[in-house]
Amino acid sequence: MKKISDNSNNRRKFLSLGLLGGAGLLSQKAAAMMPIEPEAEKVKMLTPDGKLVEIDQRVLDQIAEKKKAVNSDILDWTTTHHKTDK
C-alpha cells in the first residue's frame, strides 16, 4: 500500500510543477507580446543659459494647453487671499 500512495504523491508533484511551469511560460509570452509604446518624438530646444536639450513633444503639448494668468487674475487673487494679522 505504501508504494501506491508514494506514486500518487509523485504524480501530483509532477503535475503541479508542470502546470505551474506552463502558467509561468504563458505569462511571460503574454508579457512579451504586449505592444511596445512608441518612443516619444523629441524636440531640440535651447535653455536660457544656451545649453541644447531634447524635450518630449508631449511635454510641449501639455504646456500649450495651459492658460496663462493675466494681471487682473493676479490682483483678484492677492486681494481675496491677503491675510491680515491685526
Summary of the structure (lengths in Angstrom):
residues: 86
radius of gyration: 31.9
end to end distance: 93.7
largest distance: 93.7
contacts: 128
relative contact order: 0.06
helix: 58%
strand: 12%
